[in-house]
Amino acid sequence: MFITYWDQMTPVRWPSLGDLRRQSGGRMESCPRCSQPASLGEMGPLPRERWGPLPWERWGPAALGEMGPGRGASVLSMFAVTAARLRTDDPLAGLELGERPEPAPPDGWTTVSVRAAALNHHDVWTLHGVGISADRLPIVLGCDAAGIDADGNQVVVHAVVSDPGYGGSDETLDPARSLLSERYDGTFADRVAVPRRNLLPKPAALSFAEAACLPTAYLTAYRMLFSKAGLEPGATVLVQGAGGGVATALILLGHAAGHRIWVTSRSEAKRERALQLGADQAFPAGARLPERVDAVMETVGEATWAYSLRALRPGGTIVISGATSGSAPAADLSRVFFLQLSVVGSTMGSRDQLGRLLRFLEQTGVRPLIDRTMPLAQARDGFAAMISGEVFGKIVFTL
């Protein structure tokens, strides 16, 4: 965040440790003089050969010396990763990194200083133009975050924004709901504005990077397994497409809950990693299974739908939370009604479920699988890795 002081009623924004940390590629953790987090005014001059161009040379007037009393300017900006245009053929062409206006939270909202934010396929789909129209651009991307709220508390952000007056305790059932980065700026920024009710305390046992993985992928997996599938411990669960964020979450959470977890993947390396993560068996995509399963966790869609239906025992359940390969497969209704299969849709999870997920991780010791962490300034590389499929677990951006 910026440190503000008033000089003859003119606001001047001084960069704080967080800005200098990002400026230095994450190397700076404390004041070079006193080893304590401090504003630049307390630290004195920094060696240019070590830290490079100073932040106000990028964000403010030419130099501090030119401001003088009463002539300073307020720099109400922050670093952010935005969707600037929609490009179905080349999503990375729509990605921009740079300065954006500071959030101005309305009544009932507050600002969180982001310490870590996780990348999801939702962010890539946004660049493709899925679920968003060009008139909402530019918009800051990112659904997930953990950080520090305005009162100095360590918090996790619930990504679902809904009408607080909508009946019931499940925000995902509000027909007018949205996720951060759909109607409101998201979490890939120094700061994000969110409804106060969307903040939950971050458990001390979880790092900011681990906590940032939870609000989308892990909450989705938690709801699929424990709310929608209706499974008892010991049930056999098939997870399609091992390697993605939701798939790895399903393996970790399902294994911890006592389920027998089977996975499929076209990649031998990903199958091996899934076994190391806790899966009981791993099969090539389309391979014949030893027996039919109690439930299938489906996020792939058209490419795996027929296989998922054939894999279910009579009376089994398929839970769907995504369709990355297409959303209109042949339904095979004869199989569905003859075998009395249940087809259940699942989207995200409620704030209450996120709280229970946090406790589940505390109680079991399960921790999210992070493929890599990188500074937010390198977000383009993270997006490229996700688009190429070179990921096993979550990509987390740090600030």
Backbone torsions as a table, in degrees:
resi	resn	phi	psi	omega
1	MET	NA	167.1	175.4
2	PHE	-94.0	148.8	174.0
3	ILE	-97.6	127.9	-175.4
4	THR	-108.0	136.1	166.7
5	TYR	-134.7	167.8	-176.4
6	TRP	-113.4	127.9	179.2
7	ASP	-122.7	102.9	-176.7
8	GLN	51.5	48.8	177.2
9	MET	64.6	18.6	175.7
10	THR	-112.1	117.7	-178.6
11	PRO	-73.1	132.5	175.7
12	VAL	-123.6	129.1	-176.1
13	ARG	-99.7	119.0	177.7
14	TRP	-98.5	139.0	177.7
15	PRO	-71.6	140.7	178.3
16	SER	-102.1	-172.0	-177.7
17	LEU	-58.1	-39.0	-178.8
18	GLY	-60.3	-41.3	178.8
19	ASP	-67.9	-40.4	179.7
20	LEU	-68.5	-33.0	177.4
21	ARG	-61.8	-45.2	179.2
22	ARG	-67.8	-39.1	179.4
23	GLN	-59.2	-33.6	-176.4
24	SER	-95.7	13.7	179.4
25	GLY	70.7	26.5	177.1
26	GLY	87.4	3.6	-176.1
27	ARG	-78.3	-26.9	-171.6
28	MET	-88.6	120.4	180.0
29	GLU	-115.7	-15.4	-177.2
30	SER	-157.7	171.6	178.9
31	CYS	-63.7	129.9	-179.4
32	PRO	-61.9	-22.8	-176.5
33	ARG	-91.1	-44.0	-172.4
34	CYS	-116.7	-0.5	179.3
35	SER	64.1	17.5	177.4
36	GLN	-118.0	146.9	174.0
37	PRO	-58.2	132.5	-176.5
38	ALA	-155.8	162.9	174.9
39	SER	-77.3	164.5	-177.3
40	LEU	-60.9	-34.3	-179.2
41	GLY	-61.2	-29.0	179.2
42	GLU	-83.7	-20.6	-172.8
43	MET	-90.1	-24.0	-175.4
44	GLY	77.9	-172.8	-175.8
45	PRO	-63.9	141.7	176.1
46	LEU	-102.0	143.1	179.0
47	PRO	-64.3	115.4	-176.1
48	ARG	-60.5	-34.8	-177.8
49	GLU	-67.3	-19.5	-179.7
50	ARG	-91.7	-43.6	-170.4
51	TRP	-103.5	-9.7	178.7
52	GLY	75.8	-161.4	-178.9
53	PRO	-57.8	136.4	-178.2
54	LEU	-78.5	152.4	-172.3
55	PRO	-56.6	-40.5	-176.9
56	TRP	-68.2	-18.4	176.4
57	GLU	-70.7	-19.0	176.4
58	ARG	-97.1	-34.8	-168.6
59	TRP	-105.3	-24.0	-173.8
60	GLY	-115.4	-160.9	174.4
61	PRO	-60.1	179.5	-170.8
62	ALA	-56.9	-45.1	-179.6
63	ALA	-158.3	157.1	-177.4
64	LEU	-60.3	-35.8	-178.0
65	GLY	-63.2	-24.2	-179.5
66	GLU	-80.6	-13.5	-177.3
67	MET	-69.6	-58.7	-178.0
68	GLY	66.9	167.2	179.5
69	PRO	-59.8	128.0	175.2
70	GLY	76.7	-1.9	-178.0
71	ARG	-112.3	5.0	178.9
72	GLY	-69.9	161.9	-179.5
73	ALA	-123.7	145.4	177.9
74	SER	-82.9	127.0	-179.8
75	VAL	-105.9	91.0	-175.6
76	LEU	-92.8	62.6	-177.1
77	SER	-137.7	166.3	180.0
78	MET	-149.9	164.6	176.7
79	PHE	-83.2	138.5	-179.0
80	ALA	-154.4	159.6	175.4
81	VAL	-110.7	120.0	-172.6
82	THR	-124.3	154.7	164.9
83	ALA	-88.9	110.1	-176.2
84	ALA	-96.4	-23.8	179.4
85	ARG	-156.9	160.7	-178.3
86	LEU	-103.9	125.8	-177.9
87	ARG	-136.7	99.9	-179.3
88	THR	-66.9	-30.3	-177.8
89	ASP	-81.8	-29.5	-176.1
90	ASP	-146.8	82.1	-173.5
91	PRO	-59.7	-33.0	-179.1
92	LEU	-64.4	-22.9	178.3
93	ALA	-67.8	-19.2	178.9
94	GLY	-92.1	0.1	-175.6
95	LEU	-90.9	131.9	176.6
96	GLU	-130.3	140.2	176.3
97	LEU	-118.5	129.5	-179.9
98	GLY	165.9	-158.3	-174.2
99	GLU	-83.3	139.3	175.8
100	ARG	-135.5	156.3	178.3
101	PRO	-62.4	147.7	174.2
102	GLU	-59.6	146.5	176.1
103	PRO	-68.4	145.3	176.2
104	ALA	-119.6	91.3	-173.0
105	PRO	-67.0	132.5	174.4
106	PRO	-75.7	-179.9	178.3
107	ASP	-57.2	136.7	180.0
108	GLY	85.7	-5.3	178.5
109	TRP	-110.4	166.7	176.0
110	THR	-146.7	175.5	-178.8
111	THR	-112.0	136.9	176.4
112	VAL	-115.0	129.4	172.0
113	SER	-81.7	114.0	-171.7
114	VAL	-76.5	130.3	173.5
115	ARG	-104.8	-28.7	176.8
116	ALA	-153.3	145.1	179.9
117	ALA	-143.2	135.4	-175.4
118	ALA	-99.9	144.0	178.5
119	LEU	-86.6	138.7	177.7
120	ASN	-129.2	161.0	174.9
121	HIS	-59.9	-26.9	177.2
122	HIS	-54.4	-37.4	-179.0
123	ASP	-68.3	-37.6	177.2
124	VAL	-69.2	-42.3	178.8
125	TRP	-62.3	-34.3	176.9
126	THR	-59.7	-44.5	178.3
127	LEU	-62.7	-27.4	175.4
128	HIS	-76.4	-14.9	-177.8
129	GLY	96.0	12.1	179.8
130	VAL	-84.2	123.8	177.2
131	GLY	78.7	10.6	-179.4
132	ILE	-150.9	151.0	178.4
133	SER	-114.1	158.9	-173.8
134	ALA	-62.8	-24.0	-178.5
135	ASP	-71.2	-12.2	177.9
136	ARG	-90.1	-3.3	-176.6
137	LEU	-89.6	153.5	-5.2
138	PRO	-76.1	149.5	178.0
139	ILE	-137.0	141.0	178.5
140	VAL	-71.6	130.8	-179.7
141	LEU	-81.1	171.6	174.6
142	GLY	105.4	127.4	176.5
143	CYS	-102.3	-34.2	-167.5
144	ASP	-105.5	141.4	175.7
145	ALA	-160.7	153.8	166.0
146	ALA	-133.5	142.9	-176.7
147	GLY	-173.3	-150.9	-175.9
148	ILE	-118.2	127.0	179.6
149	ASP	-83.1	-179.5	-174.4
150	ALA	-64.8	-19.2	179.3
151	ASP	-97.1	5.6	178.3
152	GLY	86.8	10.8	179.7
153	ASN	-87.0	144.9	174.2
154	GLN	-81.5	124.6	-170.7
155	VAL	-135.3	160.3	170.0
156	VAL	-114.0	138.8	-176.5
157	VAL	-97.2	123.3	170.8
158	HIS	-79.7	128.5	-167.5
159	ALA	-84.3	-13.4	-174.9
160	VAL	-84.2	121.9	177.8
161	VAL	-105.8	119.7	-175.5
162	SER	-137.1	174.4	177.6
163	ASP	-77.0	118.0	-177.7
164	PRO	-64.6	-17.9	178.6
165	GLY	-89.0	-1.4	-178.9
166	TYR	-71.1	136.4	-175.1
167	GLY	-61.9	148.3	177.1
168	GLY	90.7	170.1	-177.5
169	SER	-103.6	4.5	-178.2
170	ASP	-106.4	102.5	-177.5
171	GLU	-62.1	-25.4	-176.1
172	THR	-71.0	-13.8	179.7
173	LEU	-90.0	-5.2	175.6
174	ASP	-69.4	118.6	-177.8
175	PRO	-64.9	-17.4	179.9
176	ALA	-100.4	12.1	-177.8
177	ARG	-65.1	162.3	171.6
178	SER	-149.2	171.2	172.6
179	LEU	-106.4	152.8	170.5
180	LEU	-52.0	137.7	-177.9
181	SER	88.1	3.3	174.7
182	GLU	-101.4	-54.4	174.3
183	ARG	-110.0	-27.6	-177.5
184	TYR	-119.6	148.3	179.6
185	ASP	-54.3	143.0	-175.1
186	GLY	-93.6	-156.9	-165.1
187	THR	-99.1	-4.9	-179.2
188	PHE	-82.1	67.1	-176.1
189	ALA	-161.4	166.1	176.3
190	ASP	-58.5	-38.0	-178.3
191	ARG	-140.9	151.3	179.3
192	VAL	-137.1	139.9	175.3
193	ALA	-93.1	131.3	-178.1
194	VAL	-142.1	155.8	171.8
195	PRO	-60.9	140.2	-179.3
196	ARG	-57.2	-35.7	-177.2
197	ARG	-68.2	-12.5	-179.1
198	ASN	-85.3	1.3	-177.7
199	LEU	-98.8	133.3	174.0
200	LEU	-123.4	147.0	178.4
201	PRO	-62.6	134.7	175.0
202	LYS	-80.5	125.0	176.0
203	PRO	-60.4	139.9	-180.0
204	ALA	-61.5	-26.6	-177.9
205	ALA	-71.1	-17.6	-178.5
206	LEU	-101.4	136.7	172.8
207	SER	-73.3	165.5	176.0
208	PHE	-60.3	-40.5	-179.6
209	ALA	-64.2	-42.0	178.8
210	GLU	-66.0	-44.1	-179.1
211	ALA	-64.5	-32.8	-179.4
212	ALA	-67.4	-19.1	179.7
213	CYS	-75.9	-14.9	-163.9
214	LEU	-84.2	-41.1	-166.2
215	PRO	-63.2	-22.5	178.9
216	THR	-111.5	-71.9	-173.0
217	ALA	-63.3	-49.6	-175.0
218	TYR	-75.3	-34.1	175.3
219	LEU	-67.4	-39.1	175.9
220	THR	-60.3	-46.1	179.6
221	ALA	-64.6	-41.5	179.6
222	TYR	-59.3	-47.0	-179.5
223	ARG	-65.2	-41.8	179.6
224	MET	-59.3	-47.7	-174.8
225	LEU	-74.2	-47.1	-166.0
226	PHE	-103.0	-13.8	179.8
227	SER	-112.8	-44.5	-172.2
228	LYS	-92.2	-33.8	-174.3
229	ALA	-82.0	-24.8	179.5
230	GLY	63.7	39.1	-174.4
231	LEU	-91.4	148.5	170.8
232	GLU	-100.0	155.5	176.2
233	PRO	-54.2	138.6	-177.7
234	GLY	96.7	-8.7	177.8
235	ALA	-67.0	152.8	177.5
236	THR	-97.1	125.1	-175.4
237	VAL	-121.8	130.7	175.5
238	LEU	-101.0	125.6	177.9
239	VAL	-108.4	118.1	-179.2
240	GLN	-85.0	134.9	172.9
241	GLY	74.5	59.6	-179.4
242	ALA	-59.4	138.5	175.9
243	GLY	129.5	-37.1	179.8
244	GLY	-72.0	171.2	-176.9
245	GLY	-61.2	-47.1	179.9
246	VAL	-67.4	-41.0	-178.9
247	ALA	-62.3	-45.9	179.4
248	THR	-66.8	-34.6	176.0
249	ALA	-63.6	-41.6	178.6
250	LEU	-61.8	-39.7	178.6
251	ILE	-63.7	-49.9	-176.6
252	LEU	-65.0	-48.2	-177.2
253	LEU	-70.1	-41.4	-180.0
254	GLY	-64.6	-41.9	178.5
255	HIS	-63.0	-43.5	-179.4
256	ALA	-65.0	-27.6	-179.4
257	ALA	-86.3	-2.3	177.1
258	GLY	92.0	14.3	175.6
259	HIS	-83.0	155.7	170.8
260	ARG	-90.0	116.3	-171.8
261	ILE	-106.6	120.9	171.4
262	TRP	-110.1	145.2	-178.9
263	VAL	-132.7	158.8	173.5
264	THR	-125.7	149.7	173.9
265	SER	-164.9	147.6	173.7
266	ARG	-74.3	-19.4	-174.9
267	SER	-95.9	122.9	177.0
268	GLU	-62.9	-37.9	-179.7
269	ALA	-64.1	-39.7	179.5
270	LYS	-71.2	-34.2	176.0
271	ARG	-63.3	-41.6	179.4
272	GLU	-64.8	-41.5	179.7
273	ARG	-67.1	-35.9	177.8
274	ALA	-62.5	-39.5	177.0
275	LEU	-63.5	-41.8	178.3
276	GLN	-64.3	-28.9	-177.9
277	LEU	-77.8	-19.3	179.0
278	GLY	133.0	-2.5	175.6
279	ALA	-65.9	144.3	-178.6
280	ASP	-81.9	-37.3	175.6
281	GLN	-145.4	151.6	178.9
282	ALA	-132.7	134.9	-173.9
283	PHE	-127.5	148.4	171.1
284	PRO	-61.3	150.9	179.1
285	ALA	-56.4	128.8	178.4
286	GLY	85.7	-1.3	-177.6
287	ALA	-70.9	152.0	177.5
288	ARG	-71.5	133.0	-178.7
289	LEU	-89.5	154.2	178.8
290	PRO	-62.8	-31.2	178.5
291	GLU	-159.0	167.4	177.8
292	ARG	-78.2	155.1	-170.8
293	VAL	-107.3	163.9	179.1
294	ASP	-77.0	-33.7	-177.9
295	ALA	-152.8	149.8	174.3
296	VAL	-119.3	131.9	174.4
297	MET	-98.2	110.9	-169.4
298	GLU	-112.4	119.3	174.7
299	THR	-126.8	-4.2	-173.5
300	VAL	-88.5	-45.2	177.4
301	GLY	99.2	-133.2	-170.9
302	GLU	-52.4	-42.4	-174.0
303	ALA	-64.2	-26.1	-175.2
304	THR	-121.0	-0.8	-171.7
305	TRP	-60.0	-50.1	-178.2
306	ALA	-60.8	-41.8	178.4
307	TYR	-62.9	-41.2	-179.5
308	SER	-62.1	-43.4	179.1
309	LEU	-63.9	-42.5	-179.1
310	ARG	-67.9	-23.8	-177.3
311	ALA	-77.8	-14.4	-173.8
312	LEU	-83.6	141.2	170.6
313	ARG	-73.2	162.2	174.1
314	PRO	-55.6	132.4	-177.9
315	GLY	82.7	3.3	-178.3
316	GLY	-75.0	174.0	-174.4
317	THR	-128.0	135.4	171.0
318	ILE	-112.4	125.3	-179.1
319	VAL	-109.5	126.0	-173.6
320	ILE	-114.6	126.2	175.8
321	SER	-127.5	5.7	179.5
322	GLY	-172.8	167.5	-179.6
323	ALA	-151.0	65.0	-173.5
324	THR	-65.8	-23.0	-178.9
325	SER	-99.3	3.3	-178.7
326	GLY	134.3	149.7	-171.6
327	SER	-115.3	12.5	-177.1
328	ALA	-132.8	63.2	177.0
329	PRO	-78.5	167.8	171.9
330	ALA	-64.6	128.9	-170.7
331	ALA	-73.4	-29.5	-176.8
332	ASP	54.9	55.0	-175.1
333	LEU	-63.6	-30.1	179.2
334	SER	-59.8	-43.9	178.1
335	ARG	-64.8	-40.8	-177.6
336	VAL	-60.8	-49.3	-176.2
337	PHE	-79.0	-34.3	-177.4
338	PHE	-67.1	-40.2	-179.8
339	LEU	-93.2	3.3	178.1
340	GLN	53.9	48.6	179.1
341	LEU	-80.1	148.6	175.0
342	SER	-104.7	127.9	176.9
343	VAL	-112.0	115.3	-170.5
344	VAL	-123.8	129.3	174.7
345	GLY	-89.7	149.3	-179.5
346	SER	-146.1	133.2	-179.7
347	THR	-132.1	121.7	175.2
348	MET	48.2	-136.0	179.2
349	GLY	-173.3	164.9	-177.6
350	SER	-80.9	168.6	175.5
351	ARG	-61.2	-41.2	179.3
352	ASP	-62.2	-39.7	178.4
353	GLN	-66.8	-35.5	175.8
354	LEU	-62.9	-39.4	176.3
355	GLY	-62.0	-40.7	178.7
356	ARG	-69.8	-35.1	175.8
357	LEU	-61.6	-42.9	178.3
358	LEU	-59.9	-42.4	178.5
359	ARG	-67.7	-37.3	179.1
360	PHE	-59.3	-43.9	179.0
361	LEU	-66.1	-38.5	176.8
362	GLU	-62.6	-43.6	-174.8
363	GLN	-72.1	-37.3	-173.7
364	THR	-94.5	-20.0	-174.8
365	GLY	81.6	2.5	176.9
366	VAL	-65.3	138.8	177.2
367	ARG	-129.1	143.0	179.2
368	PRO	-58.1	145.1	176.3
369	LEU	-85.7	119.6	179.9
370	ILE	-105.9	120.3	178.5
371	ASP	-70.1	-44.6	179.6
372	ARG	-163.6	152.6	168.8
373	THR	-117.1	148.3	179.1
374	MET	-154.8	153.5	177.2
375	PRO	-59.8	148.2	178.9
376	LEU	-57.3	-29.7	179.2
377	ALA	-63.3	-16.6	177.7
378	GLN	-104.0	24.5	-175.3
379	ALA	-58.3	-33.1	-179.4
380	ARG	-58.5	-38.3	178.9
381	ASP	-66.2	-38.0	177.8
382	GLY	-64.9	-43.5	176.9
383	PHE	-61.2	-43.2	-179.1
384	ALA	-61.5	-40.0	179.2
385	ALA	-64.7	-42.4	179.8
386	MET	-65.8	-42.4	-179.3
387	ILE	-63.3	-36.5	-178.9
388	SER	-78.3	-14.2	-177.7
389	GLY	83.6	11.0	-178.3
390	GLU	-86.3	54.3	-174.3
391	VAL	-140.1	139.8	170.0
392	PHE	-136.0	98.2	-173.2
393	GLY	109.2	-157.2	-174.1
394	LYS	-101.0	145.8	169.2
395	ILE	-98.7	127.0	-177.5
396	VAL	-121.5	131.5	175.0
397	PHE	-97.4	135.2	-178.8
398	THR	-112.9	152.0	178.3
399	LEU	-129.8	NA	NA
